[in-house]
Amino acid sequence: MGRIKKGILGGFSGKVGTVVGANWKGIDYMRALPTPSTKPSSDKQLAQRNKMALLRGFLLGVSDIVETCFQNISKYTSMNDALSYNMLNTIDGFYPDQRVNFKQLIFSKGELLGAWSPKIVSTKSNSVDFSWKNGNFTPLCAADDQVTLVVYDPVEKEFCILEKAALREDKAARLLLPENFIGHTLHCYISFYSENRKLASTNEYLGEVKAV
């Protein structure tokens, strides 16, 4: 049932007959109720739905990073923008054999510079060591930029994330892993955001490493 908020000439929320009223950013609007379709979905529609399902699961796993660090937003929210970008750039194969291209996955996007010559290695039990080099520091490459480390385990279908892992000037950071990641091949990423969290870098894919 709909609810009128400002009298008969005002906006309303909820369903009234065949329309639905709502408010978005202070703007009242209404739309028609969707009509259920009896037409079978095309392969193109099924492929798009499968892309969305695949990527939504991945991006929800890094949702805190997306909300803070997926910048230069052109649409409604950081998550919607990240989903739109990755649907265009991150899925390989054809329906129903679609898969995420881990090298192309983007969950942080911005103007800060990334890591110079980043490397990963797993020589200590339950951990991955990240390292990088630094050149001259600038406003888009500051010594106090915060480092975010992310690894994904395709066997467990889980992320392990460490924000504020180090400062850019430290040139190294260690990510401790859950025990169920040990022995698995992991996909590794690094990104940066400014000390005031207003600027972020585009995350970089560093490749695969087998956790010892």
MIDOSE-1310 file (N, C-alpha, C; in nm, 2 decimals, decimal comma, always signed):
residues 212
mgri	+0,08/-0,12/+0,00/+0,00/+0,00/+0,00/+0,09/+0,12/+0,00; +0,05/+0,22/-0,08/+0,13/+0,35/-0,09/+0,10/+0,44/+0,03; +0,19/+0,53/+0,05/+0,17/+0,63/+0,16/+0,20/+0,77/+0,11; +0,09/+0,86/+0,11/+0,11/+1,00/+0,07/+0,17/+1,08/+0,18
kkgi	+0,28/+1,15/+0,14/+0,36/+1,22/+0,24/+0,32/+1,37/+0,25; +0,28/+1,44/+0,14/+0,26/+1,58/+0,14/+0,13/+1,62/+0,09; +0,03/+1,54/+0,12/-0,10/+1,58/+0,07/-0,13/+1,52/-0,07; -0,24/+1,55/-0,12/-0,28/+1,49/-0,25/-0,20/+1,53/-0,37
lggf	-0,13/+1,64/-0,36/-0,04/+1,69/-0,47/+0,10/+1,65/-0,45; +0,13/+1,59/-0,34/+0,27/+1,56/-0,31/+0,31/+1,42/-0,36; +0,44/+1,39/-0,33/+0,49/+1,26/-0,37/+0,43/+1,15/-0,28; +0,45/+1,03/-0,32/+0,41/+0,91/-0,24/+0,51/+0,80/-0,25
sgkv	+0,50/+0,71/-0,16/+0,59/+0,59/-0,16/+0,51/+0,47/-0,15; +0,56/+0,37/-0,22/+0,49/+0,24/-0,22/+0,40/+0,22/-0,35; +0,33/+0,11/-0,35/+0,25/+0,07/-0,46/+0,11/+0,13/-0,45; +0,06/+0,19/-0,56/-0,08/+0,24/-0,57/-0,13/+0,19/-0,70
gtvv	-0,22/+0,09/-0,70/-0,27/+0,04/-0,83/-0,16/-0,02/-0,91; -0,14/+0,03/-1,03/-0,04/-0,02/-1,12/+0,09/+0,06/-1,13; +0,11/+0,15/-1,03/+0,23/+0,23/-1,03/+0,30/+0,22/-0,89; +0,43/+0,25/-0,88/+0,51/+0,26/-0,76/+0,57/+0,39/-0,74
ganw	+0,55/+0,46/-0,63/+0,61/+0,59/-0,60/+0,73/+0,57/-0,51; +0,83/+0,66/-0,53/+0,95/+0,65/-0,45/+1,02/+0,79/-0,46; +1,13/+0,80/-0,38/+1,21/+0,93/-0,38/+1,35/+0,90/-0,39; +1,42/+0,97/-0,48/+1,57/+0,95/-0,50/+1,64/+1,08/-0,50
kgid	+1,73/+1,10/-0,40/+1,80/+1,23/-0,38/+1,71/+1,35/-0,38; +1,59/+1,33/-0,31/+1,50/+1,44/-0,29/+1,40/+1,46/-0,40; +1,41/+1,38/-0,51/+1,32/+1,39/-0,62/+1,21/+1,28/-0,61; +1,09/+1,32/-0,61/+0,98/+1,23/-0,62/+0,96/+1,17/-0,76
ymra	+0,93/+1,04/-0,77/+0,91/+0,99/-0,90/+0,82/+0,87/-0,89; +0,76/+0,83/-1,00/+0,68/+0,70/-1,00/+0,71/+0,63/-1,13; +0,69/+0,50/-1,12/+0,71/+0,41/-1,23/+0,60/+0,30/-1,24; +0,58/+0,25/-1,36/+0,48/+0,14/-1,37/+0,54/+0,01/-1,31
lptp	+0,45/-0,07/-1,26/+0,48/-0,20/-1,21/+0,53/-0,28/-1,33; +0,64/-0,36/-1,32/+0,68/-0,44/-1,43/+0,58/-0,55/-1,46; +0,57/-0,58/-1,59/+0,48/-0,68/-1,64/+0,56/-0,81/-1,66; +0,52/-0,92/-1,59/+0,60/-1,05/-1,61/+0,60/-1,09/-1,75
stkp	+0,72/-1,13/-1,80/+0,73/-1,17/-1,94/+0,72/-1,32/-1,95; +0,65/-1,36/-2,05/+0,64/-1,51/-2,08/+0,74/-1,55/-2,20; +0,81/-1,45/-2,25/+0,90/-1,48/-2,36/+1,03/-1,53/-2,30; +1,08/-1,65/-2,36/+1,20/-1,70/-2,31/+1,32/-1,61/-2,32
ssdk	+1,41/-1,61/-2,23/+1,53/-1,52/-2,23/+1,62/-1,56/-2,35; +1,68/-1,46/-2,41/+1,78/-1,49/-2,52/+1,91/-1,53/-2,46; +2,00/-1,59/-2,54/+2,13/-1,62/-2,50/+2,21/-1,50/-2,45; +2,18/-1,38/-2,52/+2,25/-1,26/-2,48/+2,20/-1,21/-2,34
qlaq	+2,07/-1,23/-2,32/+2,02/-1,19/-2,18/+2,07/-1,28/-2,08; +2,08/-1,41/-2,11/+2,13/-1,51/-2,01/+2,28/-1,48/-1,98; +2,35/-1,44/-2,09/+2,50/-1,41/-2,07/+2,52/-1,29/-1,98; +2,43/-1,19/-2,00/+2,45/-1,07/-1,92/+2,41/-1,10/-1,77
rnkm	+2,31/-1,18/-1,75/+2,27/-1,21/-1,61/+2,38/-1,29/-1,54; +2,44/-1,38/-1,62/+2,55/-1,46/-1,56/+2,67/-1,38/-1,53; +2,70/-1,28/-1,62/+2,81/-1,19/-1,59/+2,79/-1,12/-1,46; +2,67/-1,06/-1,45/+2,63/-0,99/-1,33/+2,64/-1,07/-1,20
allr	+2,59/-1,19/-1,21/+2,60/-1,28/-1,09/+2,74/-1,31/-1,05; +2,83/-1,34/-1,15/+2,97/-1,37/-1,13/+3,04/-1,26/-1,06; +3,02/-1,14/-1,12/+3,10/-1,02/-1,07/+3,04/-0,97/-0,94; +2,91/-0,97/-0,92/+2,86/-0,92/-0,80/+2,91/-1,00/-0,68
gfll	+2,93/-1,13/-0,69/+2,99/-1,21/-0,59/+3,13/-1,17/-0,56; +3,21/-1,15/-0,66/+3,35/-1,10/-0,64/+3,35/-0,96/-0,57; +3,28/-0,87/-0,63/+3,28/-0,73/-0,58/+3,23/-0,72/-0,44; +3,13/-0,80/-0,40/+3,08/-0,80/-0,26/+3,19/-0,84/-0,16
gvsd	+3,28/-0,93/-0,21/+3,39/-0,97/-0,13/+3,49/-0,86/-0,10; +3,49/-0,76/-0,18/+3,58/-0,64/-0,16/+3,50/-0,51/-0,15; +3,38/-0,52/-0,10/+3,29/-0,41/-0,10/+3,34/-0,29/-0,03; +3,41/-0,31/+0,09/+3,46/-0,19/+0,16/+3,56/-0,11/+0,08
ivet	+3,65/-0,19/+0,00/+3,75/-0,12/-0,08/+3,67/-0,05/-0,20; +3,58/-0,11/-0,26/+3,50/-0,05/-0,37/+3,44/+0,08/-0,32; +3,37/+0,08/-0,21/+3,30/+0,19/-0,17/+3,39/+0,31/-0,14; +3,51/+0,29/-0,09/+3,61/+0,39/-0,06/+3,69/+0,43/-0,18
cfqn	+3,73/+0,33/-0,26/+3,84/+0,35/-0,36/+3,81/+0,34/-0,50; +3,68/+0,31/-0,54/+3,64/+0,31/-0,68/+3,59/+0,45/-0,71; +3,68/+0,53/-0,76/+3,65/+0,67/-0,78/+3,63/+0,71/-0,92; +3,62/+0,84/-0,95/+3,58/+0,89/-1,09/+3,45/+0,83/-1,13
isky	+3,35/+0,83/-1,04/+3,22/+0,77/-1,06/+3,14/+0,85/-1,16; +3,09/+0,77/-1,26/+3,01/+0,84/-1,36/+2,86/+0,81/-1,35; +2,82/+0,71/-1,26/+2,68/+0,68/-1,26/+2,63/+0,70/-1,12; +2,57/+0,60/-1,05/+2,50/+0,62/-0,92/+2,59/+0,59/-0,80
tsmn	+2,65/+0,47/-0,79/+2,72/+0,44/-0,67/+2,85/+0,38/-0,71; +2,95/+0,37/-0,62/+3,08/+0,31/-0,65/+3,06/+0,16/-0,69; +2,97/+0,09/-0,62/+2,95/-0,05/-0,65/+2,89/-0,07/-0,79; +2,79/+0,01/-0,83/+2,73/+0,00/-0,96/+2,83/+0,04/-1,07
dals	+2,91/+0,14/-1,04/+3,02/+0,17/-1,14/+3,12/+0,06/-1,16; +3,16/+0,00/-1,05/+3,26/-0,11/-1,05/+3,20/-0,23/-1,13; +3,07/-0,26/-1,10/+3,00/-0,37/-1,16/+2,99/-0,34/-1,32; +2,96/-0,22/-1,35/+2,95/-0,19/-1,50/+3,08/-0,20/-1,57
ynml	+3,19/-0,14/-1,50/+3,32/-0,15/-1,56/+3,37/-0,29/-1,58; +3,35/-0,37/-1,48/+3,40/-0,51/-1,49/+3,32/-0,60/-1,58; +3,19/-0,57/-1,59/+3,11/-0,65/-1,69/+3,16/-0,63/-1,83; +3,21/-0,51/-1,86/+3,26/-0,48/-1,99/+3,40/-0,53/-2,01
ntid	+3,48/-0,55/-1,91/+3,62/-0,57/-1,92/+3,68/-0,70/-1,86; +3,60/-0,77/-1,78/+3,66/-0,87/-1,69/+3,61/-1,01/-1,71; +3,52/-1,03/-1,80/+3,46/-1,17/-1,82/+3,52/-1,23/-1,95; +3,57/-1,35/-1,94/+3,62/-1,42/-2,06/+3,52/-1,54/-2,09
gfyp	+3,53/-1,58/-2,21/+3,45/-1,70/-2,25/+3,31/-1,66/-2,30; +3,23/-1,76/-2,33/+3,10/-1,74/-2,38/+3,00/-1,82/-2,29; +2,88/-1,77/-2,28/+2,78/-1,83/-2,19/+2,75/-1,97/-2,25; +2,74/-2,08/-2,16/+2,74/-2,07/-2,02/+2,88/-2,09/-1,96
dqrv	+2,99/-2,09/-2,04/+3,12/-2,11/-1,99/+3,20/-1,98/-1,97; +3,14/-1,89/-1,89/+3,20/-1,76/-1,87/+3,28/-1,77/-1,74; +3,39/-1,69/-1,73/+3,47/-1,69/-1,61/+3,54/-1,55/-1,59; +3,58/-1,52/-1,47/+3,64/-1,40/-1,43/+3,79/-1,40/-1,48
nfkq	+3,83/-1,30/-1,55/+3,97/-1,28/-1,58/+4,04/-1,20/-1,46; +4,11/-1,28/-1,38/+4,16/-1,22/-1,26/+4,26/-1,10/-1,29; +4,33/-1,11/-1,40/+4,42/-1,00/-1,43/+4,35/-0,87/-1,46; +4,23/-0,88/-1,50/+4,15/-0,76/-1,54/+4,06/-0,70/-1,43
lifs	+4,05/-0,78/-1,32/+3,95/-0,74/-1,22/+4,00/-0,61/-1,15; +3,90/-0,51/-1,15/+3,93/-0,38/-1,09/+3,83/-0,35/-0,98; +3,88/-0,33/-0,86/+3,79/-0,29/-0,75/+3,84/-0,16/-0,68; +3,95/-0,11/-0,72/+4,00/+0,03/-0,68/+4,04/+0,10/-0,81
kgel	+3,99/+0,23/-0,82/+4,02/+0,30/-0,95/+4,03/+0,45/-0,91; +4,14/+0,51/-0,95/+4,16/+0,65/-0,92/+4,29/+0,70/-0,98; +4,33/+0,82/-0,93/+4,43/+0,90/-0,99/+4,57/+0,88/-0,93; +4,58/+0,82/-0,81/+4,71/+0,80/-0,75/+4,79/+0,70/-0,83
lgaw	+4,92/+0,72/-0,83/+5,01/+0,63/-0,90/+5,02/+0,49/-0,83; +5,04/+0,39/-0,90/+5,05/+0,26/-0,85/+5,19/+0,22/-0,80; +5,21/+0,10/-0,78/+5,34/+0,05/-0,73/+5,44/+0,04/-0,84; +5,57/+0,07/-0,81/+5,68/+0,06/-0,91/+5,75/-0,07/-0,88
spki	+5,75/-0,16/-0,98/+5,82/-0,29/-0,98/+5,77/-0,37/-0,86; +5,64/-0,39/-0,84/+5,59/-0,47/-0,73/+5,63/-0,62/-0,75; +5,65/-0,69/-0,63/+5,68/-0,83/-0,64/+5,60/-0,90/-0,52; +5,58/-1,03/-0,54/+5,52/-1,11/-0,43/+5,60/-1,24/-0,42
vstk	+5,60/-1,29/-0,29/+5,66/-1,42/-0,27/+5,60/-1,48/-0,14; +5,59/-1,61/-0,14/+5,54/-1,68/-0,02/+5,65/-1,78/+0,03; +5,73/-1,74/+0,13/+5,83/-1,82/+0,18/+5,81/-1,85/+0,33; +5,73/-1,77/+0,39/+5,70/-1,79/+0,53/+5,56/-1,86/+0,54
snsv	+5,55/-1,95/+0,64/+5,42/-2,02/+0,65/+5,30/-1,92/+0,68; +5,19/-1,95/+0,61/+5,07/-1,87/+0,63/+5,08/-1,72/+0,59; +5,17/-1,69/+0,49/+5,18/-1,54/+0,46/+5,22/-1,52/+0,32; +5,20/-1,40/+0,27/+5,25/-1,36/+0,14/+5,32/-1,23/+0,16
dfsw	+5,44/-1,21/+0,11/+5,52/-1,09/+0,13/+5,51/-1,01/+0,00; +5,47/-0,88/+0,01/+5,47/-0,79/-0,10/+5,58/-0,69/-0,09; +5,64/-0,65/-0,20/+5,75/-0,55/-0,20/+5,73/-0,47/-0,33; +5,79/-0,34/-0,32/+5,78/-0,25/-0,43/+5,90/-0,15/-0,41
kngn	+5,92/-0,08/-0,52/+6,02/+0,03/-0,51/+5,95/+0,17/-0,52; +6,03/+0,27/-0,48/+5,98/+0,40/-0,48/+6,07/+0,49/-0,56; +6,01/+0,59/-0,63/+6,09/+0,69/-0,69/+6,08/+0,82/-0,61; +6,07/+0,93/-0,68/+6,05/+1,06/-0,61/+5,90/+1,07/-0,57
ftpl	+5,88/+1,12/-0,45/+5,74/+1,13/-0,40/+5,68/+1,26/-0,45; +5,55/+1,26/-0,48/+5,47/+1,37/-0,54/+5,34/+1,37/-0,48; +5,25/+1,47/-0,50/+5,11/+1,47/-0,45/+5,03/+1,34/-0,49; +5,07/+1,28/-0,61/+5,00/+1,16/-0,65/+5,08/+1,04/-0,62
caad	+5,18/+1,05/-0,54/+5,27/+0,94/-0,51/+5,34/+0,97/-0,38; +5,26/+0,98/-0,27/+5,31/+1,04/-0,14/+5,37/+0,93/-0,05; +5,46/+0,97/+0,03/+5,53/+0,87/+0,12/+5,43/+0,81/+0,22; +5,32/+0,89/+0,26/+5,23/+0,84/+0,36/+5,10/+0,78/+0,30
dqvt	+5,10/+0,75/+0,16/+4,99/+0,68/+0,11/+4,98/+0,54/+0,17; +4,85/+0,50/+0,20/+4,83/+0,37/+0,27/+4,83/+0,26/+0,16; +4,87/+0,14/+0,20/+4,88/+0,03/+0,12/+4,77/-0,07/+0,15; +4,70/-0,12/+0,05/+4,60/-0,22/+0,06/+4,65/-0,35/-0,01
lvvy	+4,65/-0,46/+0,06/+4,68/-0,59/+0,00/+4,56/-0,68/-0,01; +4,55/-0,75/-0,12/+4,43/-0,84/-0,14/+4,48/-0,96/-0,21; +4,44/-1,08/-0,16/+4,46/-1,20/-0,23/+4,33/-1,28/-0,24; +4,31/-1,35/-0,35/+4,19/-1,43/-0,37/+4,23/-1,58/-0,39
dpve	+4,16/-1,66/-0,31/+4,18/-1,81/-0,32/+4,06/-1,87/-0,40; +4,09/-1,91/-0,53/+3,98/-1,96/-0,61/+3,93/-2,10/-0,57; +4,00/-2,17/-0,48/+3,96/-2,30/-0,43/+3,85/-2,27/-0,32; +3,89/-2,18/-0,23/+3,79/-2,15/-0,12/+3,69/-2,05/-0,16
kefc	+3,72/-1,98/-0,27/+3,63/-1,87/-0,32/+3,62/-1,76/-0,21; +3,73/-1,72/-0,16/+3,74/-1,62/-0,05/+3,85/-1,52/-0,08; +3,83/-1,40/-0,03/+3,93/-1,30/-0,03/+4,00/-1,29/+0,11; +4,12/-1,25/+0,11/+4,19/-1,21/+0,23/+4,24/-1,07/+0,21
ilek	+4,21/-0,98/+0,29/+4,23/-0,84/+0,27/+4,30/-0,77/+0,39; +4,40/-0,69/+0,36/+4,46/-0,61/+0,47/+4,47/-0,47/+0,43; +4,39/-0,38/+0,48/+4,40/-0,24/+0,46/+4,50/-0,18/+0,56; +4,56/-0,07/+0,52/+4,66/+0,00/+0,61/+4,77/-0,10/+0,64
aalr	+4,81/-0,18/+0,54/+4,91/-0,28/+0,56/+5,05/-0,22/+0,58; +5,07/-0,10/+0,52/+5,20/-0,03/+0,54/+5,18/+0,11/+0,47; +5,29/+0,19/+0,48/+5,29/+0,31/+0,40/+5,37/+0,29/+0,27; +5,34/+0,37/+0,17/+5,42/+0,36/+0,05/+5,57/+0,36/+0,07
edka	+5,61/+0,45/+0,16/+5,76/+0,47/+0,19/+5,82/+0,34/+0,25; +5,74/+0,25/+0,30/+5,79/+0,13/+0,37/+5,85/+0,03/+0,27; +5,79/+0,03/+0,15/+5,84/-0,06/+0,04/+5,82/-0,21/+0,06; +5,75/-0,25/+0,16/+5,72/-0,39/+0,19/+5,61/-0,40/+0,29
arll	+5,54/-0,52/+0,27/+5,43/-0,55/+0,37/+5,40/-0,70/+0,36; +5,35/-0,75/+0,47/+5,32/-0,89/+0,48/+5,17/-0,91/+0,51; +5,11/-1,00/+0,43/+4,97/-1,04/+0,45/+4,97/-1,18/+0,51; +4,91/-1,19/+0,63/+4,89/-1,32/+0,70/+4,77/-1,39/+0,64
lpen	+4,78/-1,52/+0,61/+4,67/-1,59/+0,55/+4,59/-1,68/+0,65; +4,47/-1,71/+0,62/+4,40/-1,81/+0,70/+4,45/-1,95/+0,66; +4,44/-2,04/+0,76/+4,50/-2,17/+0,74/+4,44/-2,24/+0,62; +4,32/-2,22/+0,58/+4,26/-2,29/+0,47/+4,31/-2,25/+0,34
figh	+4,39/-2,14/+0,33/+4,45/-2,10/+0,21/+4,58/-2,17/+0,18; +4,64/-2,23/+0,28/+4,77/-2,29/+0,26/+4,77/-2,40/+0,16; +4,87/-2,40/+0,07/+4,89/-2,50/-0,04/+4,81/-2,46/-0,16; +4,73/-2,35/-0,16/+4,65/-2,31/-0,28/+4,73/-2,20/-0,36
tlhc	+4,70/-2,19/-0,48/+4,75/-2,09/-0,57/+4,66/-1,97/-0,56; +4,72/-1,85/-0,52/+4,64/-1,73/-0,49/+4,66/-1,62/-0,59; +4,56/-1,54/-0,62/+4,57/-1,42/-0,70/+4,60/-1,30/-0,61; +4,70/-1,22/-0,65/+4,74/-1,12/-0,56/+4,73/-0,98/-0,62
yisf	+4,69/-0,88/-0,54/+4,66/-0,74/-0,58/+4,72/-0,64/-0,48; +4,76/-0,53/-0,53/+4,80/-0,42/-0,44/+4,74/-0,29/-0,49; +4,71/-0,20/-0,40/+4,66/-0,07/-0,43/+4,69/+0,03/-0,32; +4,68/+0,16/-0,35/+4,71/+0,26/-0,25/+4,59/+0,36/-0,24
ysen	+4,58/+0,43/-0,12/+4,49/+0,54/-0,11/+4,56/+0,64/-0,02; +4,52/+0,77/-0,04/+4,59/+0,88/+0,03/+4,55/+0,88/+0,18; +4,64/+0,95/+0,26/+4,62/+0,95/+0,40/+4,48/+1,00/+0,44; +4,43/+1,10/+0,36/+4,30/+1,15/+0,39/+4,18/+1,07/+0,32
rkla	+4,22/+0,97/+0,25/+4,12/+0,88/+0,19/+4,04/+0,94/+0,07; +4,09/+1,06/+0,02/+4,02/+1,12/-0,08/+4,07/+1,08/-0,22; +4,19/+1,02/-0,23/+4,24/+0,97/-0,36/+4,28/+0,83/-0,34; +4,27/+0,76/-0,46/+4,30/+0,61/-0,46/+4,38/+0,58/-0,59
stne	+4,45/+0,47/-0,59/+4,51/+0,42/-0,71/+4,42/+0,31/-0,77; +4,45/+0,28/-0,90/+4,39/+0,16/-0,96/+4,46/+0,04/-0,91; +4,39/-0,06/-0,86/+4,46/-0,18/-0,81/+4,54/-0,25/-0,93; +4,65/-0,31/-0,89/+4,74/-0,38/-0,98/+4,74/-0,53/-0,95
ylge	+4,73/-0,61/-1,05/+4,74/-0,75/-1,04/+4,89/-0,79/-1,04; +4,93/-0,86/-0,94/+5,07/-0,90/-0,93/+5,10/-1,04/-0,97; +5,00/-1,12/-1,01/+5,01/-1,25/-1,05/+4,97/-1,35/-0,95; +5,02/-1,48/-0,97/+4,98/-1,59/-0,88/+5,10/-1,63/-0,79
vkav	+5,07/-1,68/-0,67/+5,17/-1,73/-0,58/+5,11/-1,85/-0,51; +5,18/-1,95/-0,48/+5,14/-2,07/-0,41/+5,17/-2,05/-0,26; +5,07/-2,05/-0,18/+5,09/-2,03/-0,03/+5,15/-2,15/+0,03; +5,27/-2,13/+0,10/+5,33/-2,24/+0,17/+5,28/-2,26/+0,31
